[in-house]
Amino acid sequence: MNKTLSTVCLCRRAGKLVSGFDAVCGGLSGKDFCGVVLASDISEKTEKEICFAANKYGRRVVKADFTMDEAQSAVGKRAGVFLIQDEGLYGAVIKHIGEK
């Protein structure tokens, strides 16, 4: 498991992760929201819709280096869109993506 996915898994264990397109879109306007992480194999349409919705609220979106299948084995749910609700954990995800 790569470092980015390990950090996303840590977010889930800490209760600071929302996964799935509908759940993330519903949580974009919340106050305890830091950023969105997209799986590398997400469809262009979904990526475009999430980026549009996130930009509407001034939120950050990054594309990770793991696939939806890898996320399923780590997080327990097959999803390509993740919302992280902790600034420190989101910063760690960005750091790990930048190391590639």
C-alpha positions as CSV (number, residue, x, y, z in Angstrom):
1,M,0.0,0.0,0.0
2,N,1.4,3.4,-1.0
3,K,1.7,6.3,1.5
4,T,-1.1,8.3,0.0
5,L,-3.6,5.5,0.3
6,S,-2.3,4.7,3.8
7,T,-3.1,8.3,4.8
8,V,-6.6,8.1,3.3
9,C,-7.0,4.9,5.3
10,L,-5.9,6.7,8.4
11,C,-8.5,9.4,7.7
12,R,-11.2,6.7,7.6
13,R,-10.1,5.2,10.9
14,A,-10.1,8.7,12.5
15,G,-13.6,9.3,11.2
16,K,-12.5,12.2,9.0
17,L,-13.3,10.6,5.6
18,V,-16.4,10.8,3.4
19,S,-16.3,8.5,0.3
20,G,-18.5,8.3,-2.8
21,F,-19.6,10.9,-5.3
22,D,-23.0,11.7,-3.7
23,A,-21.7,11.9,-0.2
24,V,-18.8,14.1,-1.2
25,C,-21.1,16.4,-3.2
26,G,-23.4,16.7,-0.2
27,G,-20.5,17.5,2.1
28,L,-18.8,20.2,0.0
29,S,-20.6,23.0,1.7
30,G,-19.7,21.9,5.2
31,K,-17.4,23.8,7.5
32,D,-15.3,20.8,8.5
33,F,-14.1,20.1,5.0
34,C,-10.5,20.4,3.8
35,G,-10.2,18.9,0.4
36,V,-11.1,16.2,-2.1
37,V,-8.9,13.3,-3.3
38,L,-9.7,11.6,-6.5
39,A,-8.5,8.1,-7.5
40,S,-6.3,8.0,-10.6
41,D,-8.7,5.9,-12.7
42,I,-11.8,8.1,-12.1
43,S,-13.9,8.9,-15.2
44,E,-13.3,12.3,-16.8
45,K,-17.0,13.1,-16.4
46,T,-16.9,12.5,-12.6
47,E,-13.7,14.4,-12.3
48,K,-15.1,17.4,-14.1
49,E,-18.3,17.4,-12.0
50,I,-16.4,17.2,-8.7
51,C,-14.0,19.9,-9.7
52,F,-16.9,22.1,-10.7
53,A,-18.7,21.5,-7.4
54,A,-15.5,22.0,-5.4
55,N,-14.6,25.2,-7.2
56,K,-18.0,26.6,-6.4
57,Y,-17.2,26.4,-2.7
58,G,-13.5,27.3,-3.1
59,R,-12.3,23.8,-2.2
60,R,-9.2,22.0,-3.3
61,V,-9.1,18.9,-5.4
62,V,-6.1,16.6,-6.0
63,K,-5.7,13.4,-8.0
64,A,-4.0,10.6,-6.2
65,D,-1.7,7.8,-7.3
66,F,-4.0,4.9,-6.4
67,T,-6.9,3.3,-8.2
68,M,-10.5,2.7,-7.1
69,D,-9.7,-1.1,-6.7
70,E,-6.8,-0.3,-4.4
71,A,-9.0,2.1,-2.4
72,Q,-11.6,-0.6,-2.0
73,S,-9.1,-3.0,-0.5
74,A,-7.7,-0.4,1.9
75,V,-10.9,1.6,2.8
76,G,-13.5,-1.1,2.4
77,K,-15.6,0.8,-0.2
78,R,-15.1,1.0,-3.9
79,A,-15.1,4.7,-4.5
80,G,-13.0,7.2,-6.5
81,V,-13.9,10.4,-4.7
82,F,-12.9,11.1,-1.1
83,L,-13.5,14.1,1.1
84,I,-11.0,14.6,3.9
85,Q,-12.2,16.6,7.0
86,D,-8.9,17.2,8.7
87,E,-6.4,19.9,7.5
88,G,-3.3,18.0,8.8
89,L,-4.3,14.7,7.1
90,Y,-5.2,16.5,3.9
91,G,-1.8,18.2,4.0
92,A,-0.1,14.7,4.4
93,V,-2.0,13.4,1.4
94,I,-0.9,16.4,-0.7
95,K,2.7,15.9,0.5
96,H,2.7,12.2,-0.5
97,I,1.3,13.0,-3.9
98,G,4.0,15.6,-4.4
99,E,6.7,13.1,-3.6
100,K,6.0,11.1,-6.8
